[in-house]
Amino acid sequence: MSQTDDARIYDVHDLPGLAFDPFLWESLSNAPVSRIRLPHGTGECWLVTRHEDVRLVTSDPRFSRDILGRSVPKMTRHFIPLDRAVSFVDPPDHARVRSVVAPHFTKRSIDQRRRRAHLVMEGLCRDLEAAGPRADLVSRVISPFALAMIGEVIGVPAEDRPRIRDWAQTLLTRARDDAQALRAEDAKQAARSYFRELAGRRRVRPRQDVMSAMVAAVDAGRIDEEELLALATLMGLNGWHAVCNNTANMMYVLLTQPHLMERLRGEPGDLIGPAVSELLRWIPHKHGVGQPRITTEAVEVGGVLIPEGELVYVSYVAANWDEAVYPDPGRIDFERQGPPHLAFGFGPHSCVGPLLARMEAEVLLSTLVGRFPSMRLAVSPEDMKWQTDVLIRGPVDLPVTWSSTTVE
Ligand code: HEM
């Protein structure tokens, strides 16, 4: 790829709280389709930020995900997904792999899980009450809830689920040095070995879970064993990590903007869906960028001609703050109109589990808001601790307090 002098360096730093990334804001305003360099890997690539352009890049077949074996500018020292991950497969083969798990993530399947989600939350809330009236919401409720949900969907036994959390925390980082990058690689391989062993157990004794469906697909020749292992690792680790951090961020927003909390408490039934959507749009979920695409021919994007063979990243976070689509994007407005947000991506590679993630957020928020009407942050927002060197942003913990007499 050609080098230019004007490529900007996107050296992703930890940002305070949930502050919007100034580099993305600058890109949206002044350079919506631009050349950048990243901290790791070699060469230059493109960053696309506007809503319309991001939708084009992520849905047009001239942008391929077949990037394995190339030297790619990237945010991390290590390579996060396993090589056979669905992330690097183009249509139509991509649909072959995803169709194996898709029936478990339809609206019908997720609606059937909602009752169970409420039961799990009820149990966690009882434990929270017993631990209160001051406790950490992340370790007491948010993390175990997300872990239980994805664990049940995939079929990971309860006693093994904390390992998913530990692998995700070790792998999904920006690894400061080579030692950390090595630990990340080890975590990825440990997850792969674990899922291979779990697949073996389900082959002998199948159940109604995603792992059993994937094993049956391997045995029927629809996918191979490595595709199973890569997909299980992606779903397991993302399924906990993304939901845990995103719902923790949502609770942080509600606790620090009491007028939003009050509105939700006033009309929980009708408002929870739109509120979760708007929070998904507003929360700057990710630090930096995810996986790139490569142009298979020259393509014009937002008036800029991107030549063939160039690596292109999109920012869904930036697209969700595109002023042309979402006026006053920094304001959280539960009545906001306009096109759907892109927090779960767009096109064939969009998230496998958006309905599961939304359902979890709706159950978690509505239960906490309803059961703990006096809940508030136990520290000032300035004293909150945020995770560092992570790919998905979120607080270390969420210390809250409530007056026990008001628990209903
Ligand atoms: C709030 C929670 C979540 C958010 C914000 C989120 C967001 C995303 C985004 C932005 C992508 C990438 C789209 C792209 O590459 O262009 C993605 C992909 C993916 N997500 Fe999620 N996700 C969440 C929860 C989940 C859950 C619960 C699962 C469990 C099944 C999951 C599994 C996956 C998988 C397997 C992919 C790769 C899809 C592919 O390349 O075909 N995610 N997600």
Residues whose N, C-alpha, C, O or C-beta is under 5 A from the ligand:
A	BS01	HEM	V86 S87 L234 M235 N238 G239 A242 V243 N246 L342 A343 F344 G345 F346 P348 H349 S350 C351 V352 G353 L356 A357
